[in-house]
Amino acid sequence: MKGFTVQEHQKSLLRGERLHKVKLLKKKRSIYWGHDWKKSPKQLGQLSQTPANCNNFCCVNPRRFGYLTFKELIQLDAMRDGLNE
């Protein structure tokens, strides 16, 4: 710890912890969405930062496009069934 200030030492510990978490996340997501991402490190890095497979309508939040989520649709159906009984 010679030559380091306390702030530099804490900063290096935080950096090491962050890099360790990213490494664990990459290992966890190396087989994700049914693909083996170990072969393409660029896609594995992207997948570790953003777990969504793509940015299509089917993969993002439907509210973004003005639709209801599946859970909300199920709740609406349950409410309608309850009212019809």
Order of alpha helices (4+ residues) and beta strands (2+ residues): alpha-beta-beta-alpha-alpha
